[in-house]
Amino acid sequence: MARETVRRRSMLRAAQAGDQCARDQLVTSSLGLVRSVASRYRDLGLPFDDLVQEGALGLLEAIDHFDPDRGACFETYCRFRIRRAIRNALTEKSRLIRLPKQVVERRRAIEGAEARLTAAAAGRTPTTAEIAAFTSLPVETIRAARSAELAPVSLDEPVLPDGSPLSGVVADPHATDPEFIAFEHDRARHLAAALASLPERQQRIVNCTWGIGRRPMPNGVLAAKLGLSPRRTHTIGRDALYELRKELDPEGSGR
C-alpha cells in the first residue's frame, strides 16, 4: 500500500494539532471522495445532499483519528470512515421505523446486483432467482429485504396537485361508509313521509311499538295509555304496518 506524501502527513499532523487551515485543506481535497462514496447509497432513504453531509462527518472523524506514522493509506481509511458514517445515518435517520444495519447492507447489495444484471442483460430487469444466484442470498431473504423498503410516509406529505396532504385522501377504516349514510338518510326520510300519511293513532302505535324516535313500549302498557284492549292495539298496529308497506313499496306483496 502506497505511503502518504510527506506534505499530506504534515498536514494531517497540523490538523490534529488544531491547525484549522490545514484541516480545511484536507476536507476540501477529499470532498470528491465523499461524493463518490455517497453516490453508491442513493435511493436508500436519504437525499443525496444528506448522504454527502453524513459522509463529510465521517471524513472529519478520519482526519481526527488517522495515524500518519502507521503507513496506512489515508484515502483508504477515509473511505472506511465515510462509508460507516453513511451506513449509520441510513440506519438511524432514513426511516421512522429503524432497520437493522444488516438489512440496509442487504438492500444495497441487492440493488447493486440488480443494476449489474440489468446492464448485462441490455436493460432487462433480472428475476429474483437471478439476483439470488448473483448475491448468494436466499430468495426469501431478498424478498424480505425488498419489503423493508416500504418506509412509513407522513400523513402531512403533499400528494395532490393542489398540495393537499396524504391525510386528506387516506380512508379511515373506522369511518362509516358515506354511501351507507346516504342510504340510511334516504330511508329515514321515506319512512317519516309514510308515517305522516297514517292516521294519528296508527302513527302513535307504530312509533311506540317499534321504538321509532323513542324507546319501544310493551303492548299492554301502550294499550292502557290509549284506553284500548291489547288485542285491539295489536290489530291497529298490524293494519298500520300494512299501510306502510303499501306506501314504501307499492309493488310489494302487500300482506
C-alpha positions in Angstrom: 0.0 0.0 0.0 1.4 3.4 -1.0 2.5 5.7 1.8 1.2 9.2 2.1 3.3 12.0 0.8 5.4 14.0 3.3 3.1 17.0 2.7 -0.1 15.0 3.4 1.4 13.6 6.6 2.5 17.1 7.8 -1.0 18.5 7.0 -2.6 15.7 9.0 -0.4 16.3 12.0 -1.1 20.0 11.8 -4.8 19.4 11.6 -4.8 17.1 14.5 -2.8 19.7 16.5 -5.5 22.2 15.9 -4.5 24.0 12.6 -7.9 24.9 11.1 -6.3 25.9 7.8 -4.7 22.5 7.3 -7.9 20.8 8.3 -9.9 22.9 5.8 -7.5 21.9 3.0 -7.8 18.2 3.8 -11.6 18.5 3.8 -11.7 20.4 0.5 -9.3 18.0 -1.2 -11.3 14.9 0.0 -14.9 16.1 -0.8 -14.7 14.4 -4.2 -14.2 11.1 -2.3 -17.1 11.8 -0.1 -19.4 12.4 -3.1 -18.1 9.3 -4.8 -18.9 7.1 -1.8 -22.3 8.8 -1.2 -23.4 8.2 -4.7 -23.3 4.4 -4.1 -26.0 4.9 -1.4 -28.6 6.8 -3.4 -32.3 5.9 -3.2 -31.9 4.1 0.1 -33.9 6.5 2.2 -31.9 9.8 2.4 -31.5 12.6 -0.1 -28.1 12.7 -1.8 -27.2 16.0 -0.1 -27.8 14.4 3.3 -25.6 11.5 2.4 -22.8 13.9 1.4 -23.2 15.7 4.7 -23.1 12.5 6.7 -20.1 11.3 4.7 -18.3 14.6 5.5 -18.8 13.9 9.2 -17.1 10.6 8.6 -14.3 12.4 6.8 -13.8 14.7 9.8 -13.6 11.7 12.1 -11.0 10.2 9.7 -8.8 13.3 9.9 -9.0 13.2 13.7 -8.2 9.6 14.1 -5.8 8.7 11.3 -2.3 7.9 12.4 0.1 9.1 9.6 3.0 7.2 11.1 1.5 3.7 10.7 2.0 3.5 7.0 -1.7 3.1 6.1 -3.3 4.9 3.1 -5.2 7.9 4.2 -7.7 7.6 1.3 -8.5 4.0 2.2 -9.0 5.0 5.9 -11.2 7.9 4.8 -13.3 5.7 2.6 -13.9 3.3 5.5 -15.0 6.2 7.9 -17.2 7.9 5.3 -18.9 4.6 4.4 -19.5 3.8 8.0 -21.0 7.2 8.7 -23.3 7.0 5.8 -24.5 3.5 6.7 -25.1 4.6 10.3 -27.2 7.5 9.0 -29.2 5.3 6.7 -29.9 3.0 9.7 -30.7 5.8 12.2 -32.3 8.6 10.1 -33.8 7.3 6.9 -36.9 5.8 8.4 -39.4 6.3 11.3 -39.0 2.6 12.0 -35.4 1.7 12.3 -33.9 -1.0 10.1 -31.1 -3.2 11.2 -27.7 -2.5 9.6 -27.6 -5.9 8.0 -30.9 -5.2 6.3 -29.6 -1.9 4.9 -26.5 -3.7 3.7 -28.5 -6.5 2.1 -30.7 -3.9 0.3 -27.6 -2.2 -1.1 -26.1 -5.5 -2.2 -29.4 -6.5 -3.9 -29.7 -3.1 -5.7 -26.1 -3.3 -6.8 -26.6 -6.8 -8.2 -29.8 -5.7 -9.9 -28.1 -2.8 -11.6 -25.2 -5.0 -12.8 -27.5 -7.7 -14.1 -29.8 -5.2 -15.8 -26.8 -3.7 -17.6 -25.5 -7.1 -18.6 -28.9 -8.1 -20.0 -29.3 -4.9 -22.0 -32.0 -3.4 -19.8 -34.0 -6.5 -18.9 -35.0 -6.5 -15.3 -33.5 -9.6 -13.6 -35.6 -12.0 -11.8 -35.4 -12.6 -8.0 -33.8 -16.0 -8.7 -31.1 -14.4 -10.8 -30.4 -11.9 -8.1 -30.3 -14.7 -5.5 -27.7 -16.6 -7.6 -25.6 -13.5 -8.2 -25.6 -12.4 -4.5 -25.6 -16.0 -3.0 -28.6 -14.9 -0.9 -31.8 -17.0 -0.4 -34.8 -15.9 -2.4 -36.8 -15.3 0.7 -34.1 -13.1 2.2 -34.2 -10.9 -0.9 -38.0 -10.7 -0.8 -37.8 -9.7 2.9 -35.2 -7.1 2.3 -37.3 -5.6 -0.5 -40.4 -5.5 1.6 -38.4 -3.5 4.2 -38.0 -0.7 1.6 -41.6 0.3 2.2 -40.8 3.2 4.6 -43.6 5.0 6.5 -44.9 8.1 4.9 -46.0 11.2 6.8 -49.7 12.0 6.6 -48.7 15.6 6.2 -46.8 14.9 3.0 -48.4 16.7 0.0 -49.6 14.2 -2.6 -52.2 16.0 -4.7 -51.6 18.7 -7.4 -53.1 21.4 -5.2 -50.7 20.5 -2.3 -53.3 18.7 -0.2 -51.8 16.3 2.3 -52.0 12.5 2.3 -54.3 12.6 5.3 -57.0 14.1 3.1 -57.2 11.0 0.8 -56.5 8.1 3.2 -59.6 6.3 4.2 -60.5 5.9 7.9 -61.1 2.2 8.4 -63.4 3.0 11.3 -65.4 5.6 9.5 -68.9 4.8 8.2 -69.3 4.3 4.5 -70.7 7.6 3.1 -72.9 5.6 0.7 -74.4 3.8 3.7 -75.0 7.1 5.4 -76.8 8.5 2.4 -78.9 5.3 2.1 -79.9 5.4 5.7 -80.8 9.1 5.5 -82.9 8.5 2.4 -84.7 5.5 4.0 -85.4 7.5 7.2 -86.9 10.3 5.0 -89.2 7.9 3.2 -90.2 6.3 6.4 -91.1 9.6 8.0 -93.2 10.6 5.0 -95.0 7.2 5.0 -95.7 7.5 8.8 -97.1 11.0 8.2 -99.7 9.6 5.8 -101.2 7.4 8.6 -103.9 8.5 11.0 -102.6 9.9 14.3 -103.5 6.8 16.4 -101.8 4.5 14.0 -98.7 6.7 14.0 -98.5 6.6 17.7 -98.9 2.8 17.9 -96.2 2.2 15.3 -93.8 4.7 16.9 -94.3 3.3 20.4 -94.4 -0.4 19.4 -91.2 -0.4 17.3 -89.4 2.4 19.1 -89.2 4.9 16.2 -87.8 8.0 17.8 -88.3 6.6 21.3 -87.9 3.5 23.4 -90.2 0.6 22.5 -93.2 0.2 24.7 -94.8 -3.2 25.6 -98.2 -3.7 24.0 -100.0 -3.9 27.3 -98.6 -0.6 28.6 -99.4 1.1 25.2 -103.0 -0.3 25.2 -103.6 1.1 28.7 -102.3 4.5 27.7 -104.6 4.5 24.6 -107.6 3.2 26.6 -107.8 0.1 24.3 -107.5 -3.6 24.7 -104.1 -5.2 23.9 -105.8 -7.2 21.1 -107.3 -4.0 19.6 -103.9 -2.2 19.8 -102.2 -5.1 18.1 -104.8 -5.1 15.3 -104.4 -1.4 14.7 -100.6 -1.8 14.6 -100.9 -4.6 12.1 -103.1 -2.6 9.8 -100.7 0.4 10.1 -97.8 -1.8 9.0 -99.8 -3.0 6.0 -100.4 0.6 5.0 -96.8 1.4 5.5 -95.7 -1.5 3.3 -98.0 -0.2 0.5 -96.6 3.3 0.9 -93.0 2.3 0.9 -93.2 -0.5 -1.6 -96.2 0.0 -3.9 -95.1 -3.1 -6.0 -94.7 -5.3 -3.0 -96.8 -8.3 -2.0 -99.0 -6.4 0.5 -100.0 -8.6 3.4 
